[in-house]
Amino acid sequence: MPWSRPFDEPIKPPKGRPTITLKDAAAYILKLPAAQQRRPEWQAAGEAVIMAAEDRGPLMHAHVGMMLALHGAKPIPEARPSRTHRGKRKLKRDR
């Protein structure tokens, strides 16, 4: 029963049919080439799927893990300080 739990939204891989349940997600991971299965993002996705199926983790973690492994994650650009303003601004009366 736990492996048949559906995701809130189906996961659409680039090729193949949508992944609807935890069992579908596990089958998708197991069909990957061994070299790809060993990549950290797929290891994390597989662990999240297993934990969700064993009720040791939320279903959402499995969904997010699969999405990140399938589509990748772009790094968030670091905020750069403004080049026009450095230090404290002086009031007009203090100039």
C-alpha positions as CSV (number, residue, x, y, z in Angstrom):
1,M,0.0,0.0,0.0
2,P,2.7,2.6,0.8
3,W,4.4,2.2,-2.6
4,S,1.1,3.0,-4.3
5,R,0.8,6.4,-2.7
6,P,0.4,9.0,-5.4
7,F,2.3,12.3,-5.6
8,D,0.2,15.5,-5.4
9,E,1.2,16.3,-9.0
10,P,2.6,13.7,-11.5
11,I,6.3,14.1,-12.3
12,K,6.9,14.4,-16.0
13,P,10.3,13.1,-17.0
14,P,11.9,14.3,-20.3
15,K,11.2,10.9,-21.8
16,G,8.7,8.3,-20.9
17,R,5.4,8.3,-19.1
18,P,4.6,10.5,-16.0
19,T,5.6,9.2,-12.6
20,I,2.5,9.1,-10.5
21,T,3.2,6.9,-7.5
22,L,6.2,6.1,-5.3
23,K,6.4,2.7,-7.1
24,D,6.7,4.5,-10.5
25,A,9.5,6.7,-9.1
26,A,11.4,3.7,-7.8
27,A,11.0,1.9,-11.1
28,Y,12.2,5.0,-13.0
29,I,15.3,5.2,-10.8
30,L,16.0,1.5,-11.2
31,K,15.8,1.7,-15.0
32,L,18.6,4.4,-15.1
33,P,22.1,3.3,-16.1
34,A,24.2,2.3,-13.0
35,A,26.5,5.3,-13.5
36,Q,23.6,7.7,-13.4
37,Q,22.1,5.9,-10.3
38,R,25.3,6.6,-8.4
39,R,25.1,10.3,-8.9
40,P,24.4,12.2,-5.7
41,E,21.1,13.7,-6.9
42,W,19.7,10.3,-7.8
43,Q,21.0,8.8,-4.6
44,A,19.2,11.5,-2.6
45,A,16.0,11.0,-4.7
46,G,16.1,7.3,-4.2
47,E,16.5,7.7,-0.4
48,A,13.6,10.1,-0.2
49,V,11.4,7.8,-2.2
50,I,12.2,4.9,0.1
51,M,11.7,7.0,3.2
52,A,8.3,8.1,2.0
53,A,7.3,4.6,1.2
54,E,8.3,3.4,4.7
55,D,6.5,6.4,6.3
56,R,9.9,7.7,7.6
57,G,9.7,10.9,5.5
58,P,7.2,13.2,3.8
59,L,5.9,12.5,0.3
60,M,6.9,16.0,-0.7
61,H,10.6,15.3,-0.1
62,A,10.4,12.4,-2.6
63,H,8.6,14.6,-5.1
64,V,11.2,17.4,-4.7
65,G,14.1,14.9,-4.9
66,M,12.8,13.5,-8.1
67,M,12.2,16.9,-9.6
68,L,15.7,18.1,-8.7
69,A,17.3,14.9,-10.0
70,L,15.4,15.0,-13.3
71,H,15.6,18.7,-14.1
72,G,18.6,19.9,-12.0
73,A,18.8,22.8,-9.8
74,K,20.3,26.1,-10.8
75,P,22.4,27.8,-8.1
76,I,20.9,30.9,-6.6
77,P,23.0,33.9,-7.5
78,E,24.6,35.6,-4.5
79,A,23.4,39.1,-3.8
80,R,25.9,41.7,-4.8
81,P,26.1,45.0,-3.0
82,S,25.2,48.0,-4.9
83,R,28.1,49.8,-6.6
84,T,26.5,53.2,-6.3
85,H,26.1,53.3,-2.6
86,R,29.0,52.7,-0.2
87,G,28.9,53.5,3.4
88,K,26.4,55.8,5.1
89,R,24.7,58.4,3.1
90,K,25.1,62.0,4.3
91,L,22.2,64.2,4.7
92,K,22.1,67.4,2.7
93,R,22.5,69.5,5.8
94,D,25.6,67.6,6.9
95,R,27.5,68.1,3.6
